[in-house]
């Protein structure tokens, strides 16, 4: 969903997150791409909710470089 400020709400499915260290690494990778991003990691579901100005593909690629397989979820 697009917001008035130009940022979007994205939910990413992220494979391989198992602990707090993983959550920190995922958050760091996203914030390296968009320092203003709001990131919420759900380890149990293997999902990351992001409010960002970056595109989903760019986030997925950043997470891939950090060692995680990620894709945007629909619906």
C-alpha positions, -999 to 999 in steps of 0.1 A, spaced: 0 0 0 13 34 -9 13 62 17 9 99 13 46 103 21 57 81 -8 66 52 14 51 17 10 40 -10 34 57 -43 23 57 -78 37 86 -99 28 89 -137 32 124 -144 43 139 -179 45 166 -188 70 159 -164 99 162 -184 131 173 -161 159 177 -126 172 210 -123 153 192 -131 121 166 -104 129 194 -79 135 212 -88 103 180 -85 82 171 -51 99 207 -39 92 206 -49 55 172 -31 50 184 0 68 216 1 48 193 4 18 169 28 34 180 43 67 145 56 75 128 22 70 106 9 98 114 -28 101 95 -54 121 108 -90 120 85 -120 128 109 -150 133 81 -175 139 64 -167 106 96 -160 86 83 -126 76 95 -90 77 71 -60 76 88 -29 62 76 7 57 100 21 32 106 42 1 127 14 -14 113 -11 -39 105 -47 -29 130 -60 -55 158 -39 -40 150 -51 -5 150 -87 -17 183 -82 -33 198 -66 -2 186 -95 19 201 -119 -7 234 -102 -3 231 -107 35 225 -144 30 187 -146 31 163 -158 4 135 -132 3 105 -123 -18 76 -99 -15 43 -115 -4 10 -105 -20 -23 -102 -4 
